[in-house]
Amino acid sequence: MGSFTSPPSSGWYRAILDPAVNADIHLGGLTPYRLRFKLDDDNNNVADYIKFFRGDYATASYRPVLTIQYYVASMEIPTVDDGGKKSIE
């Protein structure tokens, strides 16, 4: 449904989710997300792991942040004063 960019350049992991997941978001409660590695093992004899913390973790700076960006398309609307149309962006 989505993939993290690797490695994160700013210390933040980012994933763009497939719009198909929108139907699975529980608006009245929690929505679990499950993560997995693309490869089960890269054969370098080093443990592969990443840490994510709970939303109520004691150290606030370690808590996950969900940032949603959306865009409103420009549209034509009539104006009362001149009867013409102006574009909103």
PyMOL commands that set and color helices and strands:
alter all, ss='L'
color gray80, all
select helices_A, chain A and resi 19-24+60-62
alter helices_A, ss='H'
color red, helices_A
select strands_A, chain A and resi 75-78+85-88
alter strands_A, ss='S'
color yellow, strands_A
deselect
rebuild
show_as cartoon
